Amino acid sequence: MHFVVIGKDRGDLRRARRAAHLEYVEGRQQSILYAGPLIEQGRMIGSIFIFALPDRAALDAYLAEDPYFAGGGIFGAVEIYESRRMVPEVAPGFLRAEADRARTQE
């Protein structure tokens, strides 16, 4: 399953936990499809992660140990969504098949 996690910073806690967070992530990159800071007017205001994990329990276990989330974390608000990859296509013809299916549901 794919999970999108969006965290919005609370205060200036990011800098104090950044090194520990990056060290934690370094050994777990296989679970992350994409991650990086949210930037507004040149300033980091949060983070976005897209995970590929077997289920929500695996995501919760990951987040419980990540210094950006653990022990109160750096985020004032965290949003978590399930998602599925559409683009780029997983297999050739996938988008065409989705478009055809959507057309029949109109």
NORWOBEL-V146379 format. One record per backbone hydrogen bond with DSSP energy under -0.5 kcal/mol. NH is the residue of the N-H (numbers start at 0). CO is the residue of the C=O. If there is no record, write none. Layout:
NH/CO
NH/CO
//
This chain:
1/82
2/50
3/80
4/2
4/48
5/78
6/46
7/76
8/6
8/44
9/73
10/8
12/9
16/12
16/13
17/13
18/14
20/16
21/17
22/18
23/19
24/20
25/21
26/22
26/23
27/24
28/25
30/27
31/28
32/30
32/49
33/49
35/47
37/45
38/36
39/42
42/39
44/37
45/37
46/6
47/35
48/4
49/33
50/2
51/30
52/0
52/50
58/54
59/55
60/56
61/57
62/58
63/59
64/60
64/61
65/61
68/65
69/65
71/68
72/69
73/67
74/67
75/7
76/7
78/5
80/3
82/1
93/90
96/92
97/93
98/94
99/95
100/96
101/97
102/98
103/99
104/100
104/101
105/102
//
